[in-house]
C-alpha cells in the first residue's frame, strides 16, 4: 500500500503561481510513475502531468509551458510548479502513484484561480 499526502493548494489571482507537493509513503518501489490529475466542477478528472522515476515527463497541452513537474526520489515527493495560472485551472488536484497495475491516489487539494 502507498499513501499520498498533497499540500500547497489555495486561492490565487489569475497570473499568479502555486506549488503543489505530494509526499508518498508505504511500499514504494523505485521504478514508478507519479503524477498530477485534476477535476474541475462538472468535468471528468483529467491528466495534468506525469513524471517517471527516471525523470521523463509528460504534460497536458493546456498546461505546457506554464506548469513544471519534478520529483525528489530520496524524499519520495513529487512537485507541481504552476505559473501563469488561469481561472480555468480551478480544480481539485490529485496526486497519483502508479506501478504496473497498482494505482494510489491522494485526497486532493483545491486550487482556485480568481479572475
Backbone bond lengths (Angstrom), bond angles and torsions (degrees), N, CA, C in turn:
res aa  C-N    CA-C-N  psi(-1)  N-CA   C-N-CA  omega(-1)  CA-C   N-CA-C  phi
1 X - - - 1.450 - - 1.527 110.20 -
2 X 1.316 114.14 141.77 1.466 121.33 177.70 1.516 107.75 -122.05
3 X 1.320 115.76 134.16 1.459 121.24 176.15 1.528 108.82 -111.13
4 X 1.314 115.29 139.70 1.464 121.71 -178.27 1.520 109.21 -124.60
5 X 1.324 116.43 132.59 1.459 121.44 178.61 1.524 108.36 -126.67
6 X 1.344 114.92 117.25 1.464 120.90 -179.50 1.523 110.30 -94.16
7 X 1.315 115.24 155.85 1.457 121.89 173.75 1.516 108.85 -154.99
8 X 1.333 115.79 163.47 1.455 120.35 173.13 1.509 116.28 106.70
9 X 1.327 117.81 -3.69 1.454 118.54 178.19 1.520 111.45 -71.82
10 X 1.334 115.26 174.63 1.458 119.33 178.91 1.505 112.09 161.50
11 X 1.315 113.94 -165.26 1.466 122.50 -179.30 1.522 109.12 -106.73
12 X 1.324 115.69 130.35 1.462 120.45 -179.44 1.516 109.23 -143.56
13 X 1.310 116.86 151.76 1.459 120.80 176.61 1.522 110.73 -78.55
14 X 1.311 116.10 154.97 1.458 121.17 176.54 1.521 109.53 -54.82
15 X 1.330 114.57 137.17 1.455 120.66 -176.82 1.519 113.94 92.06
16 X 1.315 116.07 -11.06 1.456 120.58 -178.92 1.515 112.96 -84.10
17 X 1.332 114.92 -173.96 1.462 121.47 -175.98 1.521 110.79 -132.13
18 X 1.321 114.93 152.50 1.451 122.89 171.89 1.525 107.91 -143.87
19 X 1.333 115.19 154.37 1.454 120.51 175.00 1.519 109.34 -125.65
20 X 1.318 115.91 120.13 1.453 121.31 176.74 1.522 109.91 -95.57
21 X 1.322 115.42 146.15 1.461 121.68 175.64 1.517 109.28 -127.41
22 X 1.315 115.68 149.94 1.455 121.44 177.52 1.515 108.47 -141.25
23 X 1.321 115.61 115.92 1.462 121.00 179.87 1.525 109.49 -101.25
24 X 1.319 115.44 128.08 1.457 121.40 179.72 1.525 110.36 -103.24
25 X 1.322 115.17 143.57 1.458 120.24 176.27 1.519 109.03 -144.16
26 X 1.327 115.81 164.40 1.460 120.32 -179.45 1.518 111.32 106.67
27 X 1.324 115.79 -145.47 1.469 121.82 -175.71 1.530 109.97 -85.49
28 X 1.309 115.68 81.86 1.466 121.15 -175.41 1.517 109.35 -99.28
29 X 1.327 116.34 125.05 1.442 121.99 175.18 1.522 108.55 -88.94
30 X 1.319 115.83 147.78 1.467 120.03 -176.49 1.520 111.64 -64.90
31 X 1.333 117.37 -30.08 1.459 120.69 179.52 1.525 108.28 -98.87
32 X 1.314 116.09 111.02 1.464 120.05 -178.63 1.518 109.47 -159.91
33 X 1.296 115.13 171.34 1.461 122.24 173.42 1.518 107.83 -123.31
34 X 1.307 115.60 131.18 1.462 120.40 175.08 1.517 108.53 -118.82
35 X 1.305 115.36 155.15 1.441 117.50 -176.73 1.504 113.06 -164.99
36 X 1.311 113.78 179.08 1.461 122.86 178.18 1.523 109.06 -124.33
37 X 1.312 115.04 135.71 1.448 123.63 173.62 1.524 106.82 -125.19
38 X 1.325 115.31 164.39 1.465 118.18 177.29 1.518 110.70 -144.52
39 X 1.327 114.48 153.70 1.449 121.04 176.01 1.519 108.18 -130.92
40 X 1.318 114.96 114.54 1.461 121.24 176.40 1.525 108.99 -86.20
41 X 1.330 117.76 157.97 1.471 120.32 179.67 1.522 111.51 -55.39
42 X 1.314 116.79 128.05 1.451 121.62 177.68 1.507 115.71 76.93
43 X 1.325 116.74 6.96 1.464 119.97 -178.04 1.533 110.37 -124.30
44 X 1.327 114.62 164.86 1.459 119.23 176.99 1.526 110.16 -80.43
45 X 1.318 113.88 159.48 1.463 118.76 176.63 1.521 109.60 -66.36
46 X 1.320 116.53 138.53 1.450 120.99 -178.12 1.529 110.20 -132.59
47 X 1.326 114.24 153.32 1.455 120.13 178.11 1.521 110.13 -72.26
48 X 1.337 115.93 138.25 1.451 121.29 174.82 1.535 109.34 -105.46
49 X 1.334 116.18 -55.28 1.459 120.47 -178.49 1.520 109.45 -162.59
50 X 1.333 115.51 150.29 1.461 120.97 175.54 1.523 109.83 -134.19
51 X 1.328 114.60 158.41 1.457 120.57 177.79 1.518 108.26 -147.22
52 X 1.321 116.15 132.25 1.463 120.18 178.33 1.527 109.40 -85.05
53 X 1.325 115.22 169.83 1.455 119.23 177.05 1.525 111.09 -64.94
54 X 1.335 116.95 -18.79 1.463 121.28 174.62 1.516 113.19 -92.19
55 X 1.338 116.58 10.03 1.468 123.87 173.86 1.528 114.11 74.27
56 X 1.310 117.84 20.40 1.463 119.65 171.05 1.526 108.20 -79.60
57 X 1.327 115.70 132.56 1.459 120.60 -174.70 1.519 112.32 -117.39
58 X 1.316 114.78 157.15 1.460 122.02 174.33 1.516 107.46 -145.91
59 X 1.336 116.14 144.76 1.456 121.44 -176.21 1.522 110.94 -133.92
60 X 1.314 114.95 150.11 1.453 119.84 168.52 1.527 108.21 -68.67
61 X 1.309 116.59 146.81 1.467 120.11 -179.38 1.530 111.30 -57.84
62 X 1.311 117.14 -33.66 1.463 121.43 -175.44 1.522 113.46 -68.12
63 X 1.336 117.62 -16.81 1.470 119.56 -177.27 1.522 112.84 -117.42
64 X 1.319 116.90 -4.67 1.475 119.31 -179.26 1.521 110.67 -57.73
65 X 1.324 115.54 134.86 1.458 121.13 -179.83 1.515 114.21 84.99
66 X 1.336 116.90 -10.84 1.471 120.11 179.30 1.530 112.29 -115.83
67 X 1.322 116.08 -35.34 1.468 121.47 -178.05 1.523 109.63 -108.26
68 X 1.330 115.36 147.03 1.459 121.44 176.07 1.523 109.69 -133.18
69 X 1.322 116.06 125.30 1.464 120.95 176.82 1.518 108.81 -100.29
70 X 1.321 115.70 141.12 1.464 120.84 178.10 1.522 108.68 -148.54
71 X 1.318 116.16 168.83 1.456 118.90 179.37 1.519 111.01 -148.93
72 X 1.314 113.66 154.31 1.464 121.92 174.35 1.524 105.84 -119.00
73 X 1.322 116.42 100.96 1.458 120.02 -175.22 1.531 112.28 -64.79
74 X 1.311 116.98 -31.26 1.463 119.93 179.24 1.531 111.23 -65.46
75 X 1.334 116.02 -30.80 1.465 121.12 -179.49 1.522 112.33 -100.96
76 X 1.336 116.94 -0.58 1.473 120.93 -176.62 1.521 110.88 51.20
77 X 1.309 115.37 45.35 1.460 121.29 -176.06 1.523 109.67 -127.97
78 X 1.325 114.90 139.27 1.459 121.48 175.93 1.526 108.17 -119.31
79 X 1.319 115.18 145.56 1.460 121.63 -176.94 1.530 110.12 -123.66
80 X 1.318 114.72 154.94 1.457 120.72 172.66 1.527 107.15 -134.73
81 X 1.319 115.21 107.83 1.467 121.02 175.68 1.522 107.74 -88.88
82 X 1.309 115.80 119.77 1.455 121.04 -176.61 1.524 109.43 -115.27
83 X 1.315 116.07 115.30 1.465 122.18 179.43 1.525 109.66 -115.11
84 X 1.313 115.01 164.61 1.477 121.13 178.23 1.528 110.80 49.04
85 X 1.313 115.72 48.27 1.464 120.40 -176.03 1.524 111.33 -65.15
86 X 1.330 114.67 145.50 1.455 122.77 -179.36 1.535 109.05 -120.19
87 X 1.314 117.94 156.64 1.472 119.66 177.35 1.530 112.28 -55.25
88 X 1.320 117.38 -32.71 1.464 119.90 -179.78 1.528 112.90 -72.18
89 X 1.325 117.87 -5.90 1.463 120.68 173.27 1.530 111.85 -82.93
90 X 1.325 116.81 -6.72 1.455 120.95 178.55 1.514 110.67 -60.17
91 X 1.338 116.00 123.86 1.465 121.07 -176.63 1.525 108.78 -176.68
92 X 1.319 114.70 170.41 1.464 120.26 165.86 1.527 106.51 -89.47
93 X 1.315 115.91 126.96 1.461 121.77 -178.08 1.527 109.35 -102.09
94 X 1.324 114.88 130.59 1.457 121.77 -176.55 1.522 110.33 -116.99
95 X 1.307 115.48 135.62 1.453 121.69 173.51 1.527 108.71 -86.68
96 X 1.322 115.85 145.26 1.460 121.41 -179.05 1.514 110.69 -133.95
97 X 1.330 115.02 141.05 1.469 122.72 173.25 1.516 106.83 -122.09
98 X 1.319 115.62 130.80 1.458 119.32 -177.32 1.523 110.28 -135.25
99 X 1.344 114.58 133.50 1.446 119.51 172.70 1.516 107.01 -148.61
100 X 1.324 115.27 117.38 1.462 121.01 -177.23 1.528 108.09 56.93
101 X 1.329 118.39 -122.53 1.460 120.53 -177.73 1.519 112.42 -95.48
102 X 1.322 117.53 5.22 1.467 121.47 -178.36 1.528 110.96 -94.82
103 X 1.322 114.94 132.79 1.458 122.24 177.60 1.515 109.61 -128.92
104 X 1.324 116.99 136.78 1.456 121.52 172.00 1.519 108.71 -128.16
105 X 1.336 115.78 146.56 1.466 121.83 -178.20 1.511 110.68 -126.57
106 X 1.329 115.33 146.03 1.437 120.86 171.02 1.517 110.58 -80.97
107 X 1.331 115.61 178.06 1.460 120.26 -176.66 1.517 111.95 -81.91
108 X 1.316 117.20 -14.74 1.460 121.67 178.99 1.516 112.43 97.58
109 X 1.318 115.33 149.32 1.457 121.75 176.07 1.526 108.46 -135.93
110 X 1.308 115.89 134.45 1.472 121.28 -175.02 1.522 110.64 -80.78
111 X 1.314 114.88 131.55 1.465 122.20 171.30 1.517 107.24 -119.81
112 X 1.320 116.54 123.63 1.455 121.84 179.81 1.517 108.60 -124.67
113 X 1.328 115.56 124.52 1.459 121.72 -179.50 1.520 108.09 -113.58
114 X 1.313 116.23 117.81 1.462 120.71 -179.05 1.526 110.42 -92.95
115 X 1.327 114.91 147.82 1.476 119.69 -178.24 1.516 111.31 -90.11
